[in-house]
């Protein structure tokens, strides 16, 4: 996915999870933060952030904060809507016959339902912005919703669905995402049970620029084969 325009700014502070103050054009500007997670290891006073101006009429803020340059130089896309957008692009390339976003299954809304001659797929998407020593971790805050989704996917495997959890890695140089048990042990336990129960976990590597988030497409045929084998 690509943003229409990008402006560089300096992060000042984040008074709540929805807005931040940045230094722009020699003054202070209030911007919308497109990620309600904690992101404390990313949004550090003085760091470089990247803004986009969607131009939506009637907005209280002109800019959305969508990316940040970490203190180790790593550029991270932190737009929480970006993972679903790139996964939709990825699923289109994989050639499914039918793709339905925001699919209601059980008591949850799963990000994507897809189907083809190999079966019916339930695909849940999680964006990873937390990096430690070259490894990605999820979540960066407790997520009961994430636990619920994993349990739904695990149960779906028993009913014949091919259940897939996609970690969208919103940074370069990271190829693996691990459960952040230190932050949420229940999620780590649910992920372990999900994989044991047949849920396929995909670490989707991406390339990040200030104005884009792009999937690094590996061998699509191999991924397609792995997904079609899920649940067995």
N, C-alpha and C positions, 0 to 999 in steps of 0.2 A: 504494500500500500504506500501511497505517496501523499504528502501534504502539499497544498497549493502554494503556500508561502511560509517562510521560516525567518524568525528574528532571534538573534542572540542577545542574552541578557545575563545579569548577575543576580543570583539568588540572595535574598536578604533574610526572610523568615517565613514561617507558615503558621499563622494564627489558628487555623483549624484545618480539617482534612479536605476542605473544598477549595480553599483559596491560598494564595501565597503572595508575598510582596517581592518584587524584583526591582533592580536598578536598571533603568532603560532611558536612553536619551538624557542622561544626567539628572534624572528624577526618579521618584518611586512610582511604581505601577502595581495595581492589584490585578492578579491574573487567576483564572480558573485552573485548578490542578486536576488533570484527567486521570487521577488514580487516588482512590480513597484509602489505600494501604498506608502503613506507617512511613515507609521509605526513609527512615531516619539515617540510614547509612549512606543515602544518596543526596538528600537535600540538606546540605551543610552550608552555612553562611559563607558567601564568597565564591561558591562553585558556579560554573557556567551552565546555564540552562537554555533550552531552545523553545521558542513560542511559535504558535501558529494563530492566525487571525481568521476564523471561519466566516466572519462577516454576517452572522445571523442577526436579523433585525430585533431590536428590543433587549439585547443582552446587557447585563450589568457590567460584564467585563469584556474587553476587546479581544484579549488573548487567552489561549489555552496553553498550559505548560505540558509539553509532550515528550521532552527528552532532557537528559542531564549528563554532564561529563563528570564521572567519578574522580576522586582525588588520585587514583592510580592511572588516570588517562582513559579509562574505559568509557565508551559512549553507550548509554543505556536508554532505550525507548521505554518510557513509563506510562504510555497511553493505555489504559485498561481496555479500551475498545479495539485496539490494534490487533491483539491475538486472534479474535474471531474473524476479523477482516482478512488476515493473511491465511488463516485456516480455510476459509471459504475459497480463496484463490487456489490453495493447495488441493482441496478436494475436487475442484473443477478440473485441474490438471490430471488427477488420478482417474478421471473418466467414469465416475458413477453415473448410473442411469437416472437417479432421482436424488435430490438433496433438499431437505427441509430444515431451515434454521428454527431455533427456539421451539423444539419439539417437546410436547407434553408427554411424559412417561411416568406412570405411577403418581407419586406426589411431588415430582420434580419437573423442572423445565430443563431438558438436556439441550446443549448448544446446537447439535446437529443430528438429524436422522438421515441416513443415506442407504441406498440399496442398489443392487445389481444382481447379476445371475449367481454370484457367490453367496449372497445372503443379505440380511438386514443388519445395519450398523447403528449403534448409538455412540455418539462421539462427544465427549466433554472436553472443553478447552480451559487450560489454566496458563496464565502468563507468568513467566519467571523473570524477576528483576533483581533478585538477591544473589550476589556472587561472593564466594569466599574461596580465595586461593585457587581460582580457575574452575570451580565447581558451582553449579547453580543449586539453589535450595528453594523449596516451596513448602509452606507459605511463609510470609514475613510477619504474619499475625494470625492468631487462632481463627479457624474457619469451620464452624459447624456445618455451614452450607457445603463446603468441600467434602466433609465426611459423609454427609447425606448423599451427595452425588456418587461417591465411590461405592456406597452400599447399594444404591440403585443399580449401578453398572454391574456389580457383582451378582446381584439377583437376576439381572437381565441375561447374564450368561447361562444361567440355569434354564432359562426359557427359550434358548436357541439363538439369541441375538449375539452379534459380534460386537463386543463392547470395547471402546478405545478411549484412553485418556491421553490427550495431547498436551505436552508441556511446550509452549512457545517460548523459546529462549530469546529474550529481547535485548541481546547483546552479542558481540562477536567473541570468539575465542573460548566459548563454553559449549561442550557437547553432551553434558550429562546433568540431569536434575535429580537431586535426592530429597527425600522427605525431611523437613526441618523438625526433627523430633524434639529439639531443644525448645522450640516455640510451641508446637502442638503435637503431643505424643499421640493423641487420638487419630489425627490425620495420618501419621506414620503407620500406626497399627492398621488403619483402614486400607491404606495403600498396599501394605504387605498382604492383607487378606484378599484384596482385589486381584493382585497379580497371581496369587495362588489359586484364585477362583476362575481365572481365565481372561481377565481384563488385560488387553495389550496396552503397554505404555510406550508412547512415541516421544522421543526428545527431538523437537523440531528446531534445528539450528537456523539462525537468521543472521543477516547482515544489516547493520544499522548505520544510517546516515542521519544527520540532523533533520532531513526532510523526508525520510522513508524508512520502512521496515520491510525487508525482503527475505523470503524463505530461500535458504541455500538448497536448491533441489539436488538431492543425491540421486541414486539410481531409482527412478520412479517404479520400475518394474519390480525391483526387490522389495520396496516398501509395500507395493500393492500385494505382493505375494505374502508378506508378513501379516498384513491386515486380514487377508482372506483366510489365513490359518488361525486367526484369533478365536479364542473360545474353545479350541480343541484340547 
